[in-house]
Amino acid sequence: MNLNIALLIALVLAAMWTVMTTKLLRSIVGLAITSAILTVLLFRLNSPLAAVFELSVCAGLIPAIFLSTISLARRLTPEALAIRQRERIRKFWLLPVIVILAGVCLTQIRHVPLDIFAGAPGESDVRKVLWQTRHLDLFGQIVILLGGAFGVVTLLKEAKKHD
């Protein structure tokens, strides 16, 4: 249990570093580290199928796509980078506070039924497990996909604005 808590803390720190850093390459590395930590957590929570997808797609494929996109982009001048860093700090100054408050609130929840985290014992059909038992996993995947889609849209809008 202590290892899971340490992994969750590392996951949150890696995710915050990914969001807060101004250099794209560091963000990509942060995304890969975040996904790798999440993969370990998923394996520890006995969700090997989700862990394999997380490792292959989020820690492998997505950073590779981002790296190829960066190679097509132009570099910022040091002055523009300093301005972007100030803007990012101004924009995300509240993020660490929100994360800490959310963590404290989540640790106070005691009435979560534990069966939402359990798989279907003896069930081998992934479709049944995913659609009938693991609703929370499905919801998490939807949130991750929407977050990625909104992130890409935001990046494309920002790139258009600068051109």
N, C-alpha and C positions, 0 to 999 in steps of 0.2 A: 504494500500500500504506500509506503514512503517513497518507493521508486516511482510510482505513478504520479505522486504529487510533485516530485522533483522534475519529472518529465513534463508535467503540465506547466510548471513555472518556466521551464526552459522553452516550451512551446510558445507561451505568451510573450516571453522576452524576445525570442527570435521573430515572431510575427510583428511585434512593435518595432524592432530594428528594421525589418523589411519595409514597413510603412514610413518610418521616420527618416531613413537615410535619403540623401539627395542624389546619390550616384546610382545610375541604373544597374551597373554591374553588381554593386553591393546588394541592391534589391533582389536581383536574380539569385545571388548566392543565398541571401536570407530566405527567399521563397523555397529554395531547394532544402535548406537546413530545416525550415519549419515543416515541410512535407516529410522529411526523413524522421523527424521526432514524432510527428503524427502517425507515421507508419509503425514505429515501434510501439506507440500507445495502442494502436488498433490491433496489433499482434498480441499484446499483453491482455487486451480485452476480449480475446478469442474471436476476432473478426478477420480471419486471414484473407478472405476475398476482398473486403474493403481495403485492407492493408496493401495487397498486391496492386490494386487499381491506383491507390494513392501513390505508391512508390513509382509505378511505371509512368503514370500520366503526370501527376503534379510535381514529382521530384525529378523526372527524367524528360518527358516530352515538352512540357510547358517551358521550363528554363531553356531548352534547346531552341524553341521557337523564339523566345524573347532574345536570346543571344544573336540569332540570325537577324532579327529586326533591328537590334542595336547596331549591328555592323552596317546597316543601310542608313542609319541616322547620322546627323552632323553633331559635332561637339560644341558645347557651350564655352563661351569665353569665361575667364576667371571672374570677371565682374558680374556676368549674367548668372554664374553659378552661386556667387555670394548673395545675389538678390533672391534667387530661388530658395536658398537655404533659409534666409530670413522669412520669406513667405511661408515656407513649409512649417517652420517653428511657430509662426503666428497662427497658422491654420490648425495645427495639431497639438497645441500646448495642453489642451484638456484631455487628450487621449490617455496618458498614463493615469490620470485621476479616475477616469471612467473605468478603465480596466481594473484598477485596484478596488473601486467600489463594487463593480460587478463580481469580482472574485470574492469579496467579503460577503456580498448578498448570497451568492451561490453556496458558500460554505454554511450559511445559516438555514438553508432549506433542509428540512428533516423529513418531510412527508412525501417524498418522491417514491412512488412504488418501484421496487427494485426489478420487477419483471419487465419493465420497459427496456432494461439493459440486457436482458437474457435472450439468447437465441432459442430456436425451437429444438429441444433435445431430440436427437435421432432423425431430424428432418434433413434430407439430402438435396431436395429440390430448391435451388437458389431462388427461383421465381416465387415460390410459396413463402419462403423465409422473408424475402425482401418486401413483398407486397402485403403479406398478412401479419407478420410478426415484428419486423424491424422498421416500423414507421418512423422512429426517431432518426435512424440512419438515412432513410430516404429523404426526410426533411433536411437533414444536414447536407446531403449531396445537392439538393435543389438550391439551398442557400449558397453553397460554394460556387455552383455554376452561375447563379445570378450575380454574385459578387465579382466573379471573373469577367462576366459580360459587361457589367457596369464599369469595371476598371478599364477594360479595353476601350469602351466608348469614351470614357473620360480622357484617356491618353490620346485618342485620335482627335478629340475636340481640341485638346491643348496643343497638339501638333499643328492643327489647322490654324489656330489662333496665332501661333508664332510665325507662320509662313506668310 
